[in-house]
Amino acid sequence: MQNIVYLDNAATSFPKPDKVLTAARDFYAAFGVNPGRTGCDLCLAAEQMILQTRKRLSAFFNPSAVAAGKPKDPKRLIFTLNGTMSLNLIVNGMVGSGDHVVTTMVEHNSVIRPVNHRVRDAGANATYVVPDGEGYIDPEDIRKAIRPNTKLVIVNHASNVTGVVQDVRAIGKVCRELGVPLAVDTAQTAGVLPIDMTECNISFLAFTGHKGLLAPTGTGGICVADDAEIRGTIYGGTGVRSADPYHLEEYPYRLEAGTQNLAGIAGLSAGLDWLEENGMDNVRRHEMELVAELQNGLAEIPGVKIWGTKRLDRRVATLSITVANYDPSDVGTILDAEHTVLTRTGLHCAPLIHDHMGSSPRGTVRFSIGPYNTREHVAAAIRAVEQLAADRPATTQVQGCKL
C-alpha cells in the first residue's frame, strides 16, 4: 500500500487524516448509540456531537453571516448519506408537475438523472445550458433559460471531469434578480474552495463529506438558506413526536429520517478540524502546484491530449487526458498494474460533458490531486504515461486543451 500513487481524490479522498479515523473509531468505543431516542447520558452526548457538527458546517458554508454576527440556523443543516442523496432530495423536493428546472451539460448523474426522472415521471420540463469552449457556463445563458415557471436552477461548482469552477456568485446574482432558487452541487469543492451561501445567493448547498472534507464515506448533507423552503420527500422515524401520523415539518427533521451515520458525522467534524489546523488555502495552494506540474509534464508527451481548460485560477486539481492509440480504460489498467498509479477512467458519471467535448463513448483518464499527494507522485504519474505512450507512438503530436 505504501507504494501506491493514489490520484483519484475526485472520487474519494485517500488516505484520510489519522484524526478522522480516530474520531470515527472513538465514537463507537465511547458513545456509539442513537441520539434522540432516550434521555441517557450516552444519547445526549451523541446528540450534542451532531448539533455541534451542524453548527460548524452551517458556519463553514456561511462565513460572512458569522462575521456579521448573524449566524444561520444550524437546524437547516441537514445530514444525508452522500451528495447524491442530497441532490435527489433537492430536485424531488423542488420540482413538480408542470415545473421547469434549469441545469447544465456539465453536471454529474446525481443531478442529470433526478432531473430526467422528474421530467419523465412528474411531467416537469428541463433546460440544459451548454458551456463555452473551455467548459464554463455563461451566467447570462442561465438568465436566458429561466422561464416564469422555473422553480430551480441547479449547477455544480466544479466539474468532476475537467475541474472547471463555475462562477456561482454571478449565477446566484442572476437567480436573485429573477427570484429563482439556486442549488449548488459542491461535491468537488466543499473543503477545497471557500463557499459563502449568503454572498452567492445559494438557496440549497449540497455537499459530500468523503472528498474535500476528508470525512468517512456515507456522509453528506444539505445547507438550506434561511429564506428557502423545500418539500420533504423522505419519511420515517425521527426519535421525537413519534405519535404524529405524518413526518415532521420543522428542520432538520423535514429532510431527515432514520438512523444517521453517526460515526461518519464524528469523522466529518474531525475533517473540519484537520482543515482548520492545516489551512484550506494552504491545501489548495499545494494541490494546484502539483496539478500544474502534472499538466505541464503530460502536455509534453507526444500523443497525450488534455481535455478542458489549462487555466489554474478557476479550476480544482483535476485533470483529464487521453492517450493516442489507447482506450482510456486500458490506460487506467496499465497505470495500475504496471506502475501502481491509481486514476479513474470512463465517463465519470457525467456523460453530457463528454458528449459535448467529443470524448464519448470511451471517456477520459482522470487524475485528481489530494492533500497527501507529493511531487514524487506527480513525477511517477508523468513517467508512467510517458512510458505507455512511447510503447504505441502517435504519428503526430496531439494538440488541444479546449473542449
SULZIUR-V184124 format. One record per residue. N is the residue number from 1. OMEGA is omega in radians with two decimals (999 if undefined). Layout:
n:omega
N:OMEGA
N:OMEGA
//
This chain:
n:omega
1:-3.08
2:-3.09
3:-3.12
4:3.00
5:-3.05
6:-3.12
7:3.12
8:-3.08
9:3.04
10:3.07
11:3.01
12:-3.13
13:3.13
14:-0.06
15:3.03
16:3.05
17:-3.14
18:-3.08
19:3.06
20:3.10
21:-3.13
22:-3.11
23:3.13
24:3.13
25:-3.10
26:3.10
27:3.14
28:-3.09
29:-2.98
30:-3.09
31:-3.08
32:-3.12
33:3.12
34:3.04
35:2.98
36:-3.12
37:3.04
38:-3.12
39:-3.11
40:-3.09
41:-3.14
42:3.11
43:3.13
44:3.10
45:3.09
46:3.11
47:-3.14
48:3.11
49:-3.14
50:-3.14
51:-3.14
52:3.11
53:3.03
54:-3.11
55:-3.10
56:-3.12
57:3.08
58:3.10
59:-3.12
60:-3.11
61:3.13
62:-3.03
63:-3.11
64:3.09
65:3.09
66:-3.13
67:3.14
68:-3.13
69:-3.13
70:-3.11
71:-3.13
72:-3.13
73:-3.11
74:3.11
75:3.08
76:2.98
77:-3.03
78:3.04
79:3.04
80:-3.12
81:3.14
82:3.12
83:-3.14
84:3.09
85:3.12
86:-3.10
87:3.04
88:3.12
89:-3.13
90:-3.10
91:-3.11
92:-3.14
93:-3.07
94:-2.99
95:3.14
96:-3.11
97:3.12
98:3.13
99:3.14
100:3.10
101:3.09
102:3.04
103:-3.03
104:3.10
105:-3.12
106:-2.94
107:3.02
108:3.10
109:3.09
110:2.96
111:-3.05
112:-3.05
113:3.06
114:3.11
115:-3.13
116:3.09
117:3.09
118:3.09
119:-3.08
120:-2.96
121:-3.05
122:3.12
123:3.08
124:3.08
125:-3.10
126:3.01
127:3.10
128:-3.13
129:-3.08
130:3.12
131:3.08
132:-3.04
133:3.10
134:3.12
135:-3.13
136:3.08
137:3.07
138:3.14
139:3.12
140:3.04
141:3.01
142:3.13
143:-3.10
144:-3.08
145:-3.08
146:3.14
147:3.08
148:-3.13
149:3.10
150:-3.11
151:-3.07
152:2.87
153:-3.11
154:-3.09
155:3.00
156:3.14
157:3.11
158:3.12
159:3.07
160:3.12
161:-3.06
162:-3.11
163:-3.12
164:3.13
165:-3.13
166:3.13
167:-3.07
168:3.08
169:3.14
170:3.09
171:3.10
172:3.10
173:3.09
174:-3.12
175:3.11
176:-3.13
177:-3.08
178:3.07
179:-3.14
180:3.12
181:3.10
182:3.00
183:-3.11
184:3.06
185:-3.09
186:-3.10
187:-3.09
188:-3.03
189:3.13
190:-3.06
191:-3.13
192:3.14
193:3.03
194:3.13
195:3.13
196:-3.10
197:-3.09
198:-3.09
199:-3.12
200:3.13
201:3.11
202:3.11
203:-3.12
204:3.11
205:3.10
206:-3.14
207:2.97
208:-3.08
209:-2.88
210:3.13
211:-3.07
212:3.11
213:2.94
214:-3.09
215:3.03
216:3.02
217:-3.11
218:3.11
219:3.10
220:3.13
221:3.08
222:2.96
223:-3.08
224:3.13
225:-3.08
226:-3.10
227:-3.12
228:3.07
229:-3.08
230:3.08
231:3.01
232:-3.14
233:3.07
234:-3.00
235:3.11
236:-3.10
237:3.09
238:-3.11
239:3.10
240:3.11
241:-3.05
242:3.13
243:3.14
244:-3.11
245:-3.13
246:-3.11
247:-3.06
248:-3.10
249:-3.08
250:3.08
251:0.05
252:-2.99
253:-3.11
254:-3.07
255:3.12
256:3.04
257:3.08
258:-3.11
259:-3.13
260:3.07
261:-2.98
262:3.10
263:3.08
264:3.11
265:3.05
266:3.08
267:3.09
268:3.08
269:3.10
270:3.05
271:3.05
272:3.07
273:-3.10
274:3.14
275:3.11
276:-3.11
277:-3.07
278:3.12
279:-3.11
280:3.11
281:3.11
282:3.12
283:3.12
284:-3.14
285:3.13
286:-3.10
287:-3.11
288:3.04
289:-3.14
290:-3.13
291:3.05
292:3.09
293:-3.14
294:-3.13
295:-3.13
296:-3.13
297:-3.13
298:-3.12
299:-3.12
300:-3.05
301:3.10
302:3.12
303:-3.14
304:3.05
305:3.07
306:-3.10
307:3.12
308:-3.08
309:2.97
310:3.10
311:3.11
312:-3.05
313:-3.13
314:3.09
315:2.99
316:-2.99
317:3.13
318:-3.03
319:3.12
320:3.13
321:2.82
322:3.13
323:-3.11
324:3.08
325:3.10
326:2.87
327:-3.14
328:3.14
329:3.09
330:3.09
331:3.14
332:3.13
333:-3.13
334:3.12
335:-3.14
336:-3.00
337:-3.03
338:-3.05
339:-3.07
340:3.02
341:-3.06
342:3.11
343:3.03
344:-3.08
345:3.09
346:-3.07
347:3.03
348:3.14
349:3.13
350:-2.97
351:-3.05
352:3.13
353:3.06
354:3.05
355:-3.10
356:-3.12
357:-3.05
358:-3.14
359:3.03
360:0.04
361:-3.04
362:3.14
363:-3.04
364:2.99
365:-3.06
366:2.99
367:3.10
368:-3.03
369:3.05
370:-3.05
371:-3.10
372:3.07
373:-3.07
374:3.07
375:3.10
376:3.08
377:-3.14
378:3.14
379:3.13
380:3.13
381:3.13
382:3.13
383:-3.11
384:3.12
385:3.12
386:-3.11
387:-3.10
388:3.07
389:3.14
390:3.14
391:3.09
392:-2.99
393:3.04
394:3.13
395:3.10
396:3.07
397:3.11
398:-3.13
399:2.94
400:2.96
401:3.14
402:3.07
403:999
//
